[in-house]
Amino acid sequence: MGQWVIGASARAWRCSRAASSWNAPSATPNKAAASARPVNVGTFVDARGEPANWLGAIRGGFGNPLKNLESDRPVADIVGAAFADGLRARGVTVDPEA
């Protein structure tokens, strides 16, 4: 049985070494077309059922809360700003007024 496993894995290794024509996608983000209109991000709603500034809790080994983590801004605002920043990083124009 052991020889069969070694022979099969060696055969699979030889097959996996074949040249491939697949190219990885570019690491640089695609830029939006120059004629693209600005995007309105809109409002994010926090429906977690927790206080607006609550991020989570650091918990002990038995799941007991040791410390609550809270932000200085509502989480919905933080997520909205991060989403808009992600769009800008990909070359999308975000309209701050809309």
RAHUSUL-V326255 format. One record per pair of residues at least 6 apart in sequence whose C-alpha atoms are under 8 Angstrom apart, sorted by the first residue. I is the first residue (numbers start at 1). GAP is how many residues later the second one is. Records with the same first field share a line. If there is no record, write none. Layout:
I=GAP, GAP
//
This chain:
29=60, 61, 62
30=60, 61
31=59, 60, 61
32=58, 59, 60
36=56, 57
37=56
38=54, 55, 56, 57
39=53, 54, 55, 56
40=54, 55, 56, 58
41=39, 42, 43, 53, 54, 57
42=38, 56
43=33, 37
44=32, 33, 35, 36
45=31
46=6, 29, 30
52=22, 23, 24
53=17, 18, 19, 20, 21, 22
54=14, 15, 16, 17, 20, 21
55=13, 14, 15, 16, 20
56=12, 13, 14
57=8, 9, 10, 11, 12
58=7, 8, 9, 10, 11
59=6, 7, 8
60=6
84=10
87=6, 7
88=6
//
